[in-house]
């Protein structure tokens, strides 16, 4: 999902004039739009479904990295101990 600078940067004034066009664009392309004011980025508009998927992926990857760090630093427990802690035994 790379940004297309010719299509995905929209002045805030354009959003005010035609918000439906911006919303349709993000829904169709699955790319976020960068809103600008006076040539500077001020906000991002993204389809809700895409945002939720990215948030889930980010949370998952953070968990994976934390788990790898725990293993690397010797913080691990057996499956038997995990089951015991969560009440599966």
Buried (B, 14 or more C-beta within 10 A) or exposed (E): EEEEEEEBBBBEEBBEEEEEEBBEBBEEBEBBBBBBEEEEEEEEBBBEEBBEEEEEEEEEEEEEEEEEEEEEEEEEEEEEEEEEEEEEE
